[in-house]
């Protein structure tokens, strides 16, 4: 059964994204998702006035069509490569991750 994907998210893989140091297409797709949805009204303003994506790891897992563990691993790899920034927010005792894309400088 194919999981239902949130219709509010979209992304385009741009040419420059192929040259930022991602190891595979899954990382590129995850980065593109965060980048695209960090740049529009899908998020909230962070302290640096950049949009932060609100989708959950479950949404990312569905987009990447992979296991939860693989989605978490992919996001951790992007964070370790300084391609995304993760913010953790606790609401009613539950911790949520928020992501912001970091555009590498040349």
Secondary structure, DSSP 8 states (H G I E B T S, - for coil): ------TT------GGGGGS--SSHHHHHHHHHHHHHHSSTTEEE-TTS-EEE---HHHHHHHHTS-HHHHHHHHHHHHHTTSEEEEEEEETTEEEEEEEE-----
